[in-house]
Amino acid sequence: MVFYFKARPDAGDFTIFMGLDKYENEELIRYGFPEDIWFHVDKMSSAHVYVRLHKGQGIDDISEGLLEDCVQLVKANSIQGNKVNNIDVVYTPWANLKKTPSMDVGQVGFHNSKMVRTVRVEKRINEIVNRLNKTKVERKPDLKAEREAVNAAERAERKLHLREKKRREELDRLEKERQAEMRSYKGLMVSENMVSNKQIASGSKSLQELEEDFM
């Protein structure tokens, strides 16, 4: 089971989601998207909360309002973190999550600790948590199928771009050949004209020669 929430409208059309338990967390880790940003209460047990950004966006594109929604939701879904103030929430791109065979189910590490950011959450804001909970939807998605469908679509798009690139390159090549032929043809015409004029000049008699012939 995965729970989906809608972020505040003024933050944009973003979906925040989290797994029911560590087994769903494991699936979310395995079949995440490059646009996913992962959130967790630092040094405490909590839900694994994600926000899916738009294609081409990254962690720097998260607005202040969207960030607040995410950290409030992850705090509210931490048994220990929900009870205390001034907790830290860490967040990082999905691609930075590291999973090794020795880790327990739902447990993750990081490839690069420098890509992990920390934000201090002073207290729970019920207004935000309640608003998010009103948008809550439960689904049992086939995360593997969703990921494979996106991969297939991306492969098809890359093939289309590659074909278009080759087409443009072929058109450019043909145009260069045409231009080269035109330059060669013009050069040939100029050369022929120069030879013809020279021949005419050499074959013509001067005015003095014509006068001598007349006399």
Protein Blocks (a to p, Z undefined) as FASTA:
>chain_A
ZZdddddfklopcdddddfblmlmmmmmmmccfkbccdddehiacddddddddehiafkl
pcfklmmmmmmmmmmmcfklmmpghiadddddfklpccdfkbcehiacdfblklpccddd
fbacfklmmmmmmmpccddddfklmmmmmmmmmmmmmmmmmmmmmmmmmmmmmmmmmmmm
mmmmmmmmmmmmmmmmmmmmmmpccfklmmmmmZZ
